[in-house]
Amino acid sequence: MLEKHSILSEFPEHRERIVSRIGADAAFARLVNEYSRLDSEVYSLEASGTPVTDTVIEDLKKRRLRLKDSIHQAL
């Protein structure tokens, strides 16, 4: 089943902290924005059935995971 992985749904226990940090920390906001962009790109490619190689999707997902780890560390 396809689903979006918004950063707020990934870390629901940190919702308030994430929202607060986005408004107060430009570097953190950039991480979250890039994560959201990659998540949307992965979702769009998977949902549309656009022919791409597994390597392309895996690379995007790995980049998204690295950003998720960076966001978690920043919390």
C-alpha positions in Angstrom: 0.0 0.0 0.0 1.3 3.4 -1.0 1.5 6.1 1.7 3.2 9.3 2.3 5.7 9.5 5.1 5.4 13.1 6.4 7.9 13.9 9.0 5.2 14.7 11.5 3.7 11.2 11.0 7.2 9.7 11.3 7.7 11.4 14.7 4.3 12.1 16.2 5.8 12.3 19.7 7.9 15.3 18.5 5.1 17.1 16.6 5.2 20.3 18.7 9.0 20.4 18.8 9.3 19.9 15.0 6.8 22.7 14.2 8.6 25.0 16.7 12.0 24.2 15.2 10.9 24.8 11.7 9.9 28.3 12.6 13.0 29.0 14.6 15.8 27.2 12.8 16.4 27.8 9.1 18.8 24.9 8.7 16.3 22.5 10.4 13.5 23.8 8.1 15.6 23.1 5.1 16.1 19.5 6.2 12.4 19.1 6.7 11.6 20.7 3.4 14.1 18.5 1.5 12.7 15.4 3.3 9.1 16.5 2.3 10.2 17.1 -1.3 11.8 13.6 -1.6 8.9 12.0 0.1 6.5 13.6 -2.5 8.8 12.5 -5.3 8.9 8.9 -4.2 5.2 8.8 -3.6 4.5 10.4 -7.1 6.8 7.9 -8.9 5.3 4.9 -7.1 1.7 6.1 -7.5 1.9 7.0 -11.1 3.6 3.8 -12.2 6.2 5.9 -14.0 8.8 3.5 -15.4 12.0 4.0 -13.4 14.5 1.5 -12.3 14.5 0.0 -8.8 17.9 1.7 -8.2 16.4 5.2 -8.8 13.6 4.5 -6.2 16.0 2.9 -3.8 18.4 5.9 -4.0 15.6 8.4 -3.4 14.4 6.3 -0.4 18.0 6.1 1.0 18.3 9.9 0.7 15.0 10.4 2.4 16.1 8.0 5.2 19.4 9.9 5.7 17.4 13.1 6.0 15.0 11.5 8.5 18.0 10.4 10.6 19.5 13.9 10.4 16.1 15.4 11.5 15.9 12.9 14.4 19.4 13.7 15.6 18.6 17.4 15.5 15.6 16.9 17.8 
